[in-house]
Amino acid sequence: MRAVYAESFHPDDPLQGLVVGERPDPEPPAGWTRVAVRAASLNHHDLWTLRGVGIKAEQLPMILGCDAAGVDESTGDEVVVHAVINAEGWTGDDTVDPLRSLLSERHQGSLAEYVIVPKRNVVPKPADLSFAEAACLSTAWLTAYRMLFVKSGLRPGQSVLVQGAGGGVATACITMGRAAGFRVYATARTEEKRRKAVELGAHEAFESGARLPERVDAVMETVGEATYAHSAKSLKPGGRIVISGATSGPNPPADLNRFFFLQLQLVGSTMGTKAELADMIGFLAASGLRPLVDRTLPLERAADGLAAMASGDLVGKIVLEV
């Protein structure tokens, strides 16, 4: 089968280790199923893998990709793949299983003609979602859903700042946050991305680091070092930063005086559960929301998509179609 995979690690030039080529067709073991992939979206996780983060050299070659939508060959149903692979027999919150992994960490990923997953890791794809739209859901949109509705403590009518409004998680936060009745502010580095943020539902959008019209109840943070100080300064007393990524760096100044004096909170969030994925799909059906797809590319142009993501040249998700 055709696949996009990491052949070697290059921390400073991750695309140097990228290959689009032939890999063996996967055969599902007992309790697993094979999905014929129709579309798979790109995530920063793919770039980290190419840099050698979270994976060992002896695991190479590793097919990239966490997300997929396609056809479950065991049933013939159109499905969305849930990317969190839990230990056999795990029954708790999918995201806190100490032995959990994502596709493309211990198990081959989804940027290929086929991917195998445990049977419990597929959910029905709504007929009114395209495969490209459905391929955006299980990482970026599920992450955003958990941040907003499970971790933030926000109630309708409260205010939220979304940092870095071009990425997949951020655009999902804006879209769902507005639909849920939050007052949504966003930041972005370019005028075009700020304009797009308002189109997606932000009440106002500002340059990175700009002073907001008011302090907010919560901040959705995926950028890390570059925006963390602004996130902390933008909070009301008792406010909360929910963080699910640190693409600009993981070690900003902690600003502990501000945190204890204003009783702020910093809450980590990662991915989401299968039940939350199903709930989010129901939310999209009820609200009419759809993931923003920046562009679709054929599998063979994976390098172009990854380069665009690395440079920030996107608004929404980049999807590879198989």
TORDRENKE-504092 format. One record per residue (C-alpha): residue in one letter; x, y, z. Coordinates in steps of 0.5 Angstrom, whole numbers, padded with zeros to 4 digits, always signed. Layout:
// TORDRENKE-504092
AXYZ ...
***
This chain:
// TORDRENKE-504092
M+0000+0000+0000 R+0002+0007-0001 A+0004+0011+0006 V+0007+0017+0009 Y+0013+0015+0014 A+0019+0017+0018 E+0025+0013+0015 S+0030+0017+0020 F+0030+0023+0025 H+0032+0030+0023 P+0031+0035+0029 D+0033+0041+0025 D+0030+0039+0018 P+0024+0034+0020 L+0022+0033+0012 Q+0029+0030+0011 G+0027+0024+0014 L+0020+0024+0010 V+0018+0018+0005 V+0012+0017+0001 G+0013+0010-0001 E+0010+0003-0001 R+0009-0001+0006 P+0006-0008+0007 D-0001-0008+0008 P-0003-0009+0015 E-0007-0015+0018 P-0011-0014+0024 P-0010-0018+0030 A-0016-0021+0034 G-0020-0015+0036 W-0018-0010+0031 T-0020-0008+0025 R-0018-0005+0018 V-0020+0001+0016 A-0019+0003+0008 V-0017+0011+0009 R-0021+0016+0005 A-0018+0022+0008 A-0013+0023+0014 S-0011+0030+0017 L-0004+0033+0019 N-0002+0035+0026 H+0004+0038+0029 H+0005+0031+0032 D+0007+0029+0025 L+0013+0034+0025 W+0015+0032+0032 T+0015+0025+0030 L+0020+0027+0024 R+0024+0030+0029 G+0025+0024+0034 V+0020+0026+0039 G+0016+0021+0043 I+0019+0015+0039 K+0025+0011+0038 A+0030+0010+0032 E+0028+0002+0033 Q+0021+0003+0031 L+0023+0006+0024 P+0020+0006+0019 M+0014+0009+0022 I+0008+0011+0018 L+0005+0018+0021 G-0002+0020+0022 C-0007+0020+0028 D-0013+0022+0024 A-0017+0018+0019 A-0024+0017+0016 G-0026+0012+0012 V-0029+0005+0011 D-0029-0001+0016 E-0027-0007+0012 S-0030-0011+0017 T-0037-0008+0017 G-0037-0004+0011 D-0039+0002+0015 E-0036+0009+0014 V-0033+0011+0020 V-0028+0016+0024 V-0022+0013+0027 H-0021+0015+0035 A-0013+0016+0035 V-0012+0014+0043 I-0010+0007+0043 N-0011+0004+0050 A-0008-0002+0054 E-0013-0008+0053 G-0018-0008+0058 W-0017-0001+0060 T-0024+0002+0062 G-0023+0009+0065 D-0022+0015+0062 D-0018+0014+0055 T-0014+0020+0056 V-0011+0018+0063 D-0009+0011+0062 P-0002+0010+0063 L+0000+0005+0057 R-0004+0009+0052 S-0001+0012+0046 L-0003+0015+0040 L-0003+0012+0033 S+0004+0013+0030 E+0007+0012+0037 R+0007+0005+0038 H+0002+0003+0032 Q+0003+0005+0025 G-0001+0011+0023 S-0006+0013+0019 L-0003+0017+0013 A-0004+0011+0008 E-0009+0007+0004 Y-0010+0003+0010 V-0010+0003+0018 I-0011-0002+0023 V-0014+0000+0030 P-0018-0004+0036 K-0025-0005+0034 R-0027+0000+0040 N-0023+0005+0036 V-0028+0007+0031 V-0035+0011+0031 P-0040+0012+0025 K-0038+0018+0021 P-0045+0022+0020 A-0047+0022+0012 D-0047+0029+0012 L-0040+0030+0013 S-0035+0029+0008 F-0029+0024+0009 A-0024+0031+0009 E-0028+0034+0014 A-0029+0028+0018 A-0022+0027+0018 C-0021+0033+0022 L-0025+0031+0028 S-0021+0026+0032 T-0015+0030+0034 A-0016+0037+0033 W-0023+0038+0034 L-0023+0033+0040 T-0018+0036+0043 A-0021+0043+0043 Y-0028+0040+0045 R-0025+0037+0051 M-0021+0044+0053 L-0028+0048+0052 F-0033+0043+0055 V-0029+0039+0060 K-0023+0042+0062 S-0025+0050+0062 G-0031+0050+0067 L-0034+0056+0062 R-0041+0057+0062 P-0045+0060+0057 G-0044+0068+0057 Q-0037+0068+0060 S-0031+0070+0056 V-0025+0066+0053 L-0019+0068+0049 V-0016+0063+0044 Q-0009+0064+0042 G-0006+0063+0035 A-0012+0063+0031 G-0009+0059+0025 G-0008+0052+0028 G-0013+0047+0027 V-0015+0046+0035 A-0015+0054+0035 T-0020+0055+0030 A-0024+0049+0033 C-0024+0053+0039 I-0027+0059+0036 T-0032+0056+0032 M-0035+0051+0038 G-0034+0057+0043 R-0038+0062+0039 A-0044+0056+0038 A-0044+0055+0045 G-0045+0062+0047 F-0038+0064+0050 R-0036+0071+0048 V-0030+0069+0044 Y-0023+0073+0043 A-0018+0071+0039 T-0010+0073+0037 A-0006+0072+0031 R+0000+0074+0028 T-0003+0076+0021 E-0009+0081+0019 E-0011+0075+0014 K-0012+0070+0020 R-0015+0075+0025 R-0020+0077+0019 K-0021+0069+0018 A-0022+0068+0026 V-0028+0073+0026 E-0031+0070+0020 L-0031+0063+0024 G-0034+0066+0030 A-0029+0071+0034 H-0033+0077+0037 E-0026+0081+0036 A-0019+0079+0034 F-0013+0082+0036 E-0005+0082+0034 S-0001+0077+0038 G+0000+0080+0045 A-0005+0086+0045 R-0009+0088+0050 L-0016+0086+0050 P-0022+0090+0052 E-0023+0086+0058 R-0020+0080+0062 V-0023+0073+0061 D-0025+0067+0064 A-0021+0062+0061 V-0015+0062+0055 M-0015+0056+0050 E-0007+0056+0050 T-0003+0051+0044 V+0002+0056+0043 G+0007+0055+0049 E+0012+0060+0050 A+0011+0065+0045 T+0004+0067+0048 Y+0004+0064+0055 A+0005+0071+0059 H+0000+0074+0055 S-0005+0069+0057 A-0003+0069+0064 K-0004+0077+0064 S-0011+0077+0060 L-0014+0073+0066 K-0019+0075+0071 P-0018+0073+0078 G-0019+0066+0079 G-0019+0065+0071 R-0016+0059+0068 I-0011+0057+0062 V-0013+0051+0059 I-0006+0048+0055 S-0006+0042+0050 G+0000+0044+0046 A+0007+0048+0046 T+0009+0049+0039 S+0013+0055+0040 G+0017+0052+0047 P+0015+0048+0053 N+0018+0053+0058 P+0016+0060+0059 P+0017+0063+0066 A+0012+0061+0071 D+0010+0068+0073 L+0008+0064+0080 N+0007+0071+0084 R+0001+0072+0079 F-0002+0065+0080 F-0002+0065+0087 F-0004+0072+0088 L-0010+0072+0083 Q-0011+0065+0084 L-0011+0063+0077 Q-0010+0056+0075 L-0006+0052+0069 V-0010+0046+0067 G-0007+0041+0062 S-0011+0037+0057 T-0010+0032+0052 M-0014+0029+0046 G-0021+0026+0049 T-0025+0020+0050 K-0029+0016+0045 A-0035+0018+0049 E-0033+0025+0048 L-0032+0024+0040 A-0039+0022+0040 D-0042+0027+0044 M-0038+0032+0039 I-0040+0029+0033 G-0047+0030+0036 F-0046+0037+0037 L-0044+0038+0030 A-0050+0035+0028 A-0054+0039+0032 S-0051+0046+0031 G-0049+0045+0023 L-0042+0047+0025 R-0037+0044+0020 P-0029+0043+0021 L-0025+0049+0017 V-0021+0045+0012 D-0015+0050+0009 R-0014+0045+0003 T-0014+0038+0001 L-0008+0035-0002 P-0006+0028-0005 L-0002+0023-0001 E+0004+0024-0005 R+0004+0031-0003 A+0005+0030+0004 A+0011+0034+0004 D+0008+0040+0002 G+0002+0040+0007 L+0007+0039+0013 A+0012+0044+0010 A+0006+0049+0010 M+0004+0047+0017 A+0011+0048+0020 S+0011+0055+0017 G+0004+0057+0020 D+0002+0058+0013 L-0005+0055+0014 V-0012+0057+0017 G-0016+0050+0020 K-0013+0043+0018 I-0009+0041+0012 V-0012+0034+0009 L-0009+0028+0005 E-0014+0025+0001 V-0013+0017-0001 
***
